[in-house]
Amino acid sequence: MKQFLLFAAAAVIAGAAMAQNEQIHVFRNDKTFNSYKGADVESITYSGGTDGYTKMILTDAANKTTTIDMSVVDSVVVRSTGLPEIHVTLTEHPELKDLPKGYSSELNDGIYYTKSTVHPATLYIDGNGMIDDLEEQTVEFRGRGNSTWNMAKTPYRFKMGSKKSIGGMKKAKTFALIANYIDCTLMRNTVALWVANYLGLPYSNHCVPVVVYLNGNYKGQYMMTEKIGIGGGSVDIDELKGMLFELDSNYDEDYRFTFNLNNYTTAQPYGSPLSNKQVLPVMVKDPDLTEITVDLGVSADEYFATWKSDFANMAKAVMSTPTSGSLKDYLDLESVVRYFIVNSVANNHEMKHPKSLYIHKDSLGGVYKFGPVWDFDWAFTYDGNEYASATVPLVSGNGDCGGYAFVKKLFQNEELRKLYKERWDEFVTTGYPEMLSYMENYATTIEPSAKENGLLWTGDSSRNTVSTFEFRKNFETLKAWIQQRVNYCNSHKNYGLFE
């Protein structure tokens, strides 16, 4: 029977074996952190002189000891659960510490590896008492992301052989592992997704904080979420009837076009990124046109042309309708309003380009709906550095392309402005307090893992980021920023959306 005397935590757990998922976290003031599974710890003892204990000694089942000076121990926290652990082993290259990028000097096989390169692997999840375990199975493992793929902390995606529900999310084959490398709170995406779900924005993603191990190597804390696309786990519409467009200046999908905001024409230029401030870059995110058009009995190019024309009609209506006119025949106004409340709370700087702006439609006979929301790396306190202002409009000038012009024209419409003000006031009154409560609970859940993550990823001076090790300080900064943001939007003539 294991005995634990946790004097440093002002708590005593004695005479009882630890539960299967018990976690022991030693919070320290010397830029170090210790975390253990209770089942792996045989004993915690103390040593010292006549004036009291000076050392804490932790011994594991293999009789390995860790000695910690009591002077650096702030507290010892025992929790009944820990973050789920995702363990991945690459079948062909179990020796690698990470996915290869470009030409790999480690492998020296003449293959150029990209984020789309599929690696056969096995994967299992230890739920650690937070979610159900997932038994080991064969998966396709690969990278993901645009700019994030080239960052030091690699984002991943895995695809299983059959649909499964993980962490309470809907059944799906594919899930994404978001690295949050430039997020010193590991919470920006999480908070934005909570707001989206609170507002009832259809097909909003969910998240589960996890720890990832690749070939036995600790990779840090990640956010597991649904892969955006048409399907039961994400945008649940009929792929033979509906469409999911992505407006993104990366402009890298097979079927893509630009919409000119001035003369309402479409074109299919190539090259990325674009630099035309008068166009929207539009791409077919899903479905795969080469696959579904076989069943539809038309060519992929013909089907694409039909949808391109349909999108252009909607975009033309947005740009040409008088401010007193209605856009109800083209847009689901509730989705537009809720989509931009989420992005405005976060002050998502991607909207100005735009990037990762998703719009979907159930069928050609319906109206366009905005969403799902996605990608809040460059949002909240970060805009190329970690101290972004909360008191600037969501869009105040075009980025790579015409995001500013499009958003501004949308919210000059009186009907949309009126509805936005109503929904914003409702959120500030009832949703905002609930959001703060959620944030506190989530912060408590991930704090130990965030400190461990910060020991591996210590900040990136080239991107002006800071380590997640100072998690509690970073979290308090985030809360203060959001309060400042809400106050600013409340008083701004355009609700903080545009200048």
N, C-alpha and C positions, 0 to 999 in steps of 0.2 A: 504493500500500500504506500502510495506516494504522499509525502508530507510537505507542505509549503508554508513558510513563515515569511509573509510579505510585509515586514515592518515599514519599509520605505513607502508603501502605499497606504499606510495606516489601516490596513485590513489584514485579517488572518483567515487563511483557508487551511484548516488543519484536519488531519485524520480522515481524509476522503480522497479517493481517486478522481482525477480530473475527468470530466465528460469528454466524449469522443472529439468534439469540435472546440473545446475550450482554447482560448488564445491568451497568451501572456505577453504584454507589451511593456518594455522598459523605456520610459521617456527620460531623455538625458539632456544636459545643458552643455555638452561638449561636442556638438556637431556629429554625434553618433546615435544610433538607435538599435535596440535589440528587440526582436520579435520571435516568439516561439509558439508552436503548437503544444498545448498542455500535455498531450499524450506522448510527446517527444522528450519531456523534461522529467528526469528521475527525482531530482530534489533541488531545492533552493536553500542554501545555508548561508551563515554569516560568520565573519571572523573579525577580530579586532583586539584592542588593548583594554586596559582597565577603565578607560574613559568612554567606552562604547564601541559599537560595531564600525569598522572602517571599510570592509569589503563584503560584496555580495558574490556568492559563488553558485552558478547554475551548472548542474550536471545532467547530461542527457543519458539516454538508455545505453549508448555505446561508451559511457564513462568519460566522454569528452567534457571538459569544464570551460566555462567562461567566467572570468573574474572581473568585476566592475567596482570601481571606487565608489563608495557611498556618497562622496562629496559631489559627484556629477549626476546622481540620480534625483530627478524631480519627482517622479511617481512611478508606480508599477500598477498597470491596469489589467484586470482580468475580465475577458468578455466571453460570452457563451458561443459566439460564432466568429468566423473570420471571412474575409472575402473569398469567393470561389476561385479556385486555381484551375487554369487551363494548361494542360501538359501536351505539347506537340513534339513528335519525333519524326524527322524527315526520313523517309524510307531509304532513299538512295544516298543521302549524305548526312548521317547522324553525327558526323564530326563537326559540322558547321556551327558557328555561334550565332549566325543570323542568315537570313535569305541573301543570296548573292545578288549584287546590283552591277549591271554592266558586265564587263569581262572580269571574271573572278580570278584573282591571283592565287587564291587558295586551291581552286579546282584546276585552273590552267587547262581547260578543255576546249577552248576556242568558241564557246557558246556565249552569246550576249544575253544576259538575263535582265528582264524587265519586270514591272509590277504585274504584268499579265501572265508571266511564266508560271505554269502550274507545277507544283511539286507534290508527288504522292507522299502521304504521311499518315500516321496514326495519331489520334487525339482522344483524350478523355478529360472529364471535368470532375474535380473534387469539390463538391458544393459547399464544404466547410460549415454545414448547418444553416447556410443562408438560402441556397437553392438545392434542388434535387441533383444528385450525382448524374453524370452521363458516362455510361460504360465505354471502354475503349473501342474505337471503330476506325475504319479506313476513311480518309477524307482527301479532298483536293485542297492544298494549302498554297496561298499566293499572297503577293502584296496588293496594296490598294492606294488610293489617294492621287492627288495631282502634285502640288508642291510638297505635301507631307511625305510622299514616297522618297524624296531626296533628303529628308531630315535624318538625323542620327538615330532616333527612336522609330523603328520601322512600323508602319501600320499594316495590318494583315486582314485576310479574309479566308474563311474556310467553307467548303461545300461538302455536305454529307450525302450519302447515297439515297436517303429517303427523308421526307419531311419529319421534323421533330420539334417539340416545344422545349425551349430552354429558358429557364428563369422566369417562367410565366408568360413569355412572349408567344405569339401565335406560331403554329407549326410552319416551318420553312426548312429548306435544304441549306440555305446560305446565310451566314451571319458575318458581320463586320466587327473587327477589333480596332477601335479608334485609339491612337497612341496619345493624343493630347500633349504632344511634346512641348509646344510653346505655351501651354496653359499652366500657370504656377498654382492654380487651385484644383486642376483636374475636374472642374465643375461647370465650365462655360456651356458646353453642349448639353450637359445634364439639366441645368436650370432652364435653358431655352426650350428643351423638349418637355419639361414639366409644364411650362406656360402653355405650350401648344396643346398638350393633352387637357389641361385645365379648361382652356377655351373651347375645346371640342373641335379643333381643326382636324378634319378627317385624315386618317392614315398617318397620323403623327407617330414617329418612332418612339421606342422605349429604350431604357438602358439598364444594364446590370454592371456594376463595377467589378472588375476581375483582376487577377494577377496572372501573367502569362510566363510560362517556361517553354523555351524552344531548345530541343535537344538537351534538356536538363539545365540550360542557362537561364537565369532569372532576367527577364526583360522589362520588368516594372509593372506599374498599374495601368490598365487599359479600361475602356468602356466597350462592352459588348452590346451590339444593337442590330436591328434588322438591316438587311441590304435593301436600299431603295430600288424599286422596280415594280413592274406590274406582277401581282401575285398575292396570295393569301396572307403572306407575312408583311406586305407593304401596301401598295396601292391596289386594293382588291376590286379590280374592274376586269371586264372581259377583254383579253388581249386581241380578240378578233374584231372587236368593235371600238375599243377605246385607244387612247394615246397618252403617253407621258413625255412631255417636252422638258428639256433642260436648257435654260438660258445661261450660257457660260462662255466667257471669253477665252477659255482654254481651247474651245472649238475643236474637239478631237474625236468626235464620234463619226461613224461612217456616213450617216445621213444627216446633213446639216445645211443650213442656209442662213442668210442674213435678211433682216427686215429693215428697210430704210425708213427712219422716223419722219423724214421730211416729205418724200414723194411716194411713200407707201409701196415701194417696189421690193421684190425679193431677188436675191442673187445667191450663187453658190461659189463664193471665193474660197481659196484654200490658203493654208498657212496659219500658224498660231504663234503667239497671240495676235489678235486683230488690233488695229489702232485707229479705227474709224469711230469717232465720237457720235456719229449720226445713225448708227445701226444697232440693232439687237442681234446678238449671235444666238441662233436657235438650233438645237440638236434633238434628234429622236433618241431619248434615253431608253425607252421600251415601248413596244415589243421589238423583237428581232424581225425586221421586215422581210428578210430573205426566207425566213421560216414560215411566217403566218400567211404570206401571200400565195404560197402553194395551195393552202386550204381555201383561200378566198378566190382563187382562179384568176388573179390579175398579176401583173408584174410588180416587183418591188418599186420600181421607178414610178409607175402609174399611181400606186397607192400613196407613195411619198408626195407626189405632186398634188394629189387631192387634199392631203392634210396640210401641206404647205400653204395652199390657197385658203384653207379654212382658218389657219392661224393668222394669216395676213388680214383676213376680214375682221377678225377680233382686234388685232393690233391697230388697224386703221380706224376702227370705231373708237378706241381709246384715244388716239391722237387727234381725231377730227371732230368728235362730238362736243358741242358747246358745253360749258361748265354747268349750265342749267338742264342739260339733257340727261337721259337715262342710259345706263350701260347694262341693264338687266337682261337684255336679249343676247348678250355676249358673255357676261361674267356672272358667276355666283358671288354676289357682293359680300355676303357674310364671310366667305372664305378669304376674299381679298383683305377685308378689314382685320380678321383674326391673324392672318399671315403676317401682316405688317405690324400688328401690336407686338407679336413675338420678336420680330426683327428690330423694332424700335426700342423695346425694353433692353435688348442686348446691344443696341447701336451697332448692328452687324455691318461692318464696312464693306463686305462683299457685294452688297446691293448696288453700289455705285458703278460696278464694272459692266454688267452684273456677273456674279459667279454663283453656282449652285442654287439658282432660282428655278424651282420646279412648278410647272403648270400642267394639269391633266384634264382630260375630258372623257366622260363615259362612252360617248358615241358622237358621231358627226351631227346628230340631231339635238345634242344637248348644249350646255354652256360650259365655258372653261372655269375650272376651280384652281385656285392657288394652293400650292402645297404638294408634297410635304416640305416642312422647313428642314434645312440641312446646313451644316458646316458653320460653326461658331468659334473657330480658332481665332480669326481676326475680328474679335468682338469684345464687348464689355471693356475691361481695362487694357486691352491690347490692340494696338494699331501700328505694328512695326516696332513698337517698344512697349514696355510694361506699364506705362503711365499715361494712357490715352485719356483724353478729356471726356467727361460725361455730358458736357453742356454744348454739344455741337449737333447739328441736324443729322439724321440718318443718311441723307444724301445732300451734298451741297455743291457738287460738281461731278462731271462724268469721270469714270475711271478709264478702263481699257476701251470700253464701248459706251453705248448710250443709256446706261442704267439710270442716271440722274434724270434725263429728259423724260424717260418713260414713267418713273415713279412720280415725278412732279406733276405730269399731266394727269395721271390717275387721280391724285388727291387734290387737284384743283376742281374736280367734279363735286358739285354741291351735295348730291345724293350720297356719295361715298364719304364725304367729310362729315356729314350729319350722323351717319351710322357709325363711323369710326369714333367720334366723340362719345356717343352713347356707350359703345362697348369698352372704350378706354376707361371711362368713369366707373363703369361696373367692375372692371378688373382692379382698378386702384382701390376701390372700396372693399371688395370682398376677396379677390384673388391674391392681391399683393401680400396681405398678412399671412395667408395660407402658404404662399411661396416662401416667405421668410422662415416659417416653421419647418417646411420641407427641407430647406437649405441647412438649417441647424441639425436636423436629424441625419441628413446625408453626410454632412461634414464630420459628425461624430463617428459615423460608420467607416469612412475612408481615411480618417486622419492617420492611424498607424501605418497603413499601406502607403499613403502619400509621403510620409517621412522616409520610408524605405526607398520609395521611388526617387526621392531627392538625393539619396546617397549615390545612386547610379547615374542619374541625369541631373547634373549639378548646375544647369543653366547654360545658355548659349549666348556668348557675347556678340556674335555676329548678328543675332536676331534680337538682342536686347531683352532676353528673358531671364528670369530668376528661378532658382531651384524650388521644388515643391517641399523641400525639407522644412522651410519656415511656413508650414501649411497654415497654422492658426493665424499668423500675421497676415498672410495673403488672403485668407478667407475674410477677415475683418475688413480688409481693404476693399474686397469685392462687394461686401454688404453696403459699405459706405458709398461706394460708387453707384450702386443700383438706386439707393435712396436719392442721391443727387440727380441721377438720370430721371427718375420719376418726377421729382420736383421741377426739373427743367421742362419736361414734356407737358406737365400740367399748365405751365405758364407761357409756353411758346405759341405764337400765333398760328403755326401750322402743326401743332402737337408734336414738335420735334422731328417731323418726317422730312421736311425739305426747307431750304432757305429761299 
